[in-house]
Amino acid sequence: MAREAARIFLSLRDNPKDKEAQRAQNSFVSRGPEARAAYDRVATAWTASREKARPKGGGALALFLALSLAGYFSYDSLRIRLLADFTTSSAVSGFALTSGDRVILDAGSALADKTDEGLRVVELLQGSGFFDVNSSDFPFVVSAEDVSVEVKGTAFEVSRLSDVIQVAVAEGAVEVSAHGQTALLTAGQSVRVSATDIGHVAKTDTDMVAAWKEDRLSVDGMTVADVVRVLDRRLPGSIVITNRTLAQSRVTGRLDLSDPLQALRTMAYSRNAQVSRALPGLTILTPHN
């Protein structure tokens, strides 16, 4: 009941004039006191999260500090918590999906299982997932933003990075669809999908597909912002990059994820940047002067 209440509430928050969502809300709360209480709890939680995340003044720094102290309990994070069927915190975990297939989620990741009546469908809400899909006549589909990855039996990774969706194949083949385009990937290939198109299909070492399962990360071609997004899921609080040029610069090499703070410092050194801890839960990455 709580999940249904959350879905209705979030639909109305996104589209408050949506007549269908309004009817769904009225129908839900009319079921009785239990349903009304469930809906009220969701609404109260959302309001509380907005109050906690509201800065008291002082510009960007105040915003960073307020969000850090509030645990970054934003509307987006609340939405993910409510919609996800599987979540991870600071460690990698494996789960069995409704379809019988397996997924391993990276730290700080979230997944919604939408499989129903033979349709094997999941949505990656946050982070990265490695999918081990059984052969079947029914396709298995992973969605992330506007990107759809369809397979029948294979092993592959889907990752939500700072501004792209990355797909890499360890076994078999997948079809990536987005923006009216498609790309077929086979084992040892990967692709990045931006907000506008599907990028060039590149070669990938199959041993490094979802290497985060073993606390390893290949950062070849990744931006600093991409790497920070991965490390951010392993560190308490959040990492802030103060310089746009630094954030968009690209890095090459391998990082040991077993010590995420040291990995961040290693990457920072390679980019002539420095890491500082302003407050517990707030790590700042800045260029050297």
C-alpha positions in Angstrom: 0.0 0.0 0.0 2.9 2.4 0.8 4.4 1.9 -2.6 1.1 2.5 -4.4 0.6 5.7 -2.3 4.1 6.8 -3.2 3.6 6.3 -7.0 0.3 8.3 -6.9 1.8 11.1 -4.8 4.9 11.4 -7.1 2.7 11.4 -10.2 0.8 14.4 -8.8 4.0 16.2 -7.7 5.3 15.9 -11.3 1.9 16.8 -12.9 -0.5 18.4 -10.4 -3.1 19.1 -13.1 -3.1 15.5 -14.4 -6.8 14.4 -14.2 -5.9 10.7 -14.2 -3.5 11.1 -11.3 -6.1 13.2 -9.4 -8.7 10.4 -10.0 -6.1 7.8 -8.8 -5.5 9.8 -5.6 -9.2 10.2 -4.9 -9.8 6.5 -5.5 -6.9 5.5 -3.3 -7.7 7.6 -0.2 -11.4 6.7 -0.5 -10.5 3.1 0.5 -10.5 4.0 4.1 -8.4 5.2 7.1 -5.4 2.9 6.3 -5.1 4.2 2.8 -5.4 7.8 3.8 -2.8 7.3 6.5 -0.4 5.8 4.0 -0.8 8.7 1.6 -0.4 11.2 4.4 2.9 9.5 5.5 4.3 9.9 2.0 3.2 13.5 1.8 4.7 14.3 5.2 8.0 12.6 4.4 8.3 14.6 1.2 7.5 17.9 3.0 10.1 17.1 5.7 12.8 16.4 3.1 12.1 19.7 1.4 12.5 21.6 4.7 15.7 19.8 5.7 17.3 20.5 2.3 16.3 24.3 2.2 19.4 26.6 2.6 19.2 29.4 5.2 21.2 31.8 3.2 24.8 32.4 2.1 24.6 31.3 -1.5 26.1 28.1 -2.9 28.2 27.3 0.2 25.2 27.5 2.4 23.4 25.2 0.0 26.3 22.7 0.1 26.4 22.8 3.9 22.7 22.5 4.3 22.4 19.5 2.0 25.4 17.8 3.6 23.9 18.2 7.1 20.6 17.0 5.8 22.1 13.9 4.3 21.2 15.0 0.8 17.6 13.9 1.5 16.3 15.6 -1.7 13.2 15.1 -3.7 15.1 13.0 -6.2 16.6 10.8 -3.5 13.2 10.4 -1.8 11.7 9.5 -5.2 14.3 6.8 -5.7 13.8 5.4 -2.2 10.0 5.1 -2.8 10.2 3.6 -6.3 13.1 1.2 -5.8 12.6 -2.5 -5.2 16.3 -3.1 -4.6 18.8 -0.6 -3.2 22.4 -0.7 -1.9 24.2 1.6 0.4 28.0 1.5 0.5 28.5 -2.1 -0.6 27.9 -4.2 -3.7 25.0 -6.6 -3.4 23.3 -9.3 -5.6 19.6 -9.9 -6.0 17.2 -12.4 -7.7 14.7 -10.6 -9.9 11.0 -11.6 -10.3 11.9 -13.1 -13.7 14.5 -15.4 -12.1 17.4 -13.5 -13.6 20.1 -12.1 -11.4 21.4 -8.5 -10.9 24.4 -7.3 -8.9 24.1 -3.6 -7.9 27.1 -1.4 -7.3 27.2 0.6 -4.1 24.6 3.4 -3.9 22.5 1.9 -6.6 18.7 1.4 -7.0 16.5 -0.7 -9.2 12.8 -1.0 -9.8 11.6 -4.5 -10.9 8.7 -4.1 -13.3 8.4 -7.6 -14.6 4.8 -8.7 -15.1 3.1 -11.5 -17.1 6.1 -12.6 -19.0 7.5 -9.2 -19.7 11.0 -9.0 -18.2 11.5 -5.3 -17.5 13.6 -3.5 -14.9 14.5 0.2 -14.5 17.9 1.3 -13.2 17.1 4.3 -11.1 20.6 5.1 -9.9 24.1 3.8 -10.0 25.3 0.7 -11.9 24.0 -2.9 -12.3 25.5 -6.0 -13.8 22.7 -8.3 -15.3 23.1 -12.0 -15.8 20.1 -12.9 -18.0 18.8 -16.4 -18.7 18.0 -17.4 -22.3 14.3 -17.0 -23.0 11.8 -16.3 -25.7 10.8 -13.2 -23.7 13.2 -10.3 -24.1 14.8 -8.8 -21.0 14.8 -5.0 -21.0 16.7 -2.6 -18.8 15.7 1.1 -19.0 17.6 4.1 -17.7 16.3 7.6 -18.5 15.4 7.4 -22.2 17.8 4.5 -22.9 16.5 0.9 -23.4 18.8 -2.2 -23.4 17.1 -5.4 -24.7 18.5 -8.9 -24.6 17.4 -12.5 -24.6 20.3 -14.1 -22.7 23.6 -12.5 -21.8 25.7 -10.7 -19.2 26.1 -7.0 -19.3 26.5 -3.8 -17.3 24.4 -0.6 -17.4 25.7 2.5 -15.5 24.2 5.9 -14.9 27.2 8.3 -14.9 27.2 12.1 -14.6 25.6 12.9 -17.9 25.6 9.7 -19.9 24.3 6.1 -19.7 27.0 3.5 -20.3 26.4 0.0 -21.5 29.2 -2.7 -21.6 28.8 -6.4 -22.6 30.7 -9.3 -21.0 28.8 -12.1 -22.8 26.3 -12.4 -25.6 24.8 -9.4 -27.3 22.5 -6.5 -26.5 20.6 -3.9 -28.5 20.7 -0.4 -27.2 17.9 2.0 -28.2 17.7 5.8 -27.6 16.7 8.9 -29.4 15.3 6.9 -32.4 18.7 5.2 -32.8 19.9 1.7 -32.1 23.3 0.1 -31.6 24.1 -3.7 -31.4 26.8 -4.6 -28.9 28.6 -7.9 -28.6 31.0 -9.2 -25.9 33.9 -6.9 -25.4 32.1 -3.8 -26.7 30.6 -0.7 -24.9 28.8 2.5 -25.8 27.9 5.7 -24.1 24.5 7.3 -24.7 24.3 11.1 -24.2 21.1 13.2 -23.8 21.0 13.6 -27.6 22.5 10.5 -29.3 24.2 7.1 -29.1 28.0 7.4 -29.2 30.6 5.4 -31.0 30.8 1.6 -30.2 34.1 1.0 -28.5 36.2 -2.0 -27.6 36.2 -3.0 -23.9 38.2 -5.5 -21.9 35.6 -8.0 -20.8 37.5 -8.4 -17.5 36.8 -4.8 -16.7 33.0 -5.0 -17.3 31.4 -4.3 -13.9 34.9 -4.6 -12.3 33.5 -2.6 -9.4 32.2 -6.0 -8.2 35.9 -6.7 -7.3 36.6 -3.1 -6.1 38.3 -2.2 -9.4 37.4 0.7 -11.8 38.8 1.4 -15.3 38.6 5.1 -15.8 39.9 5.2 -19.3 38.0 8.0 -21.1 35.8 8.9 -18.1 35.4 12.5 -16.9 36.4 13.5 -13.4 32.6 14.0 -12.8 31.9 10.4 -13.9 34.6 9.1 -11.5 33.3 11.2 -8.7 29.8 9.9 -9.2 31.1 6.4 -8.7 33.2 7.3 -5.7 30.5 9.4 -4.2 28.3 6.3 -3.8 31.0 4.7 -1.6 31.8 7.7 0.7 29.5 9.0 3.4 28.0 12.4 2.6 28.9 13.8 -0.8 31.7 15.1 -3.0 31.6 18.6 -4.5 33.7 19.6 -7.5 34.2 23.4 -7.5 35.5 23.8 -11.0 33.6 23.0 -14.2 36.8 22.6 -16.3 38.1 20.1 -13.8 34.8 18.2 -13.7 34.8 17.8 -17.5 38.5 16.8 -17.9 39.1 13.2 -18.7 41.2 10.6 -16.8 43.0 7.4 -17.7 44.0 4.5 -15.5 42.8 2.1 -12.9 41.5 2.9 -9.4 41.2 0.7 -6.3 37.6 1.2 -5.0 38.3 -0.6 -1.7 39.6 2.8 -0.3 37.4 5.4 -2.1 38.9 8.4 -0.4 42.4 7.3 -1.4 41.1 6.6 -5.0 39.7 10.2 -5.1 43.1 11.5 -4.0 44.9 9.4 -6.6 42.7 10.8 -9.3 43.0 14.3 -8.0 46.8 14.1 -8.1 46.7 13.0 -11.7 44.6 16.1 -12.6 46.7 18.6 -10.4 43.8 18.9 -8.0 43.4 18.5 -4.3 40.9 16.9 -1.9 39.8 18.5 1.3 37.2 17.6 4.0 35.3 20.8 4.9 32.9 19.0 7.3 32.0 15.4 8.1 30.1 14.2 5.1 31.4 17.0 2.8 34.4 16.3 0.5 35.6 19.0 -1.8 37.6 18.6 -5.0 39.4 21.8 -6.2 42.2 22.6 -8.7 45.6 23.5 -7.2 46.2 27.3 -7.4 
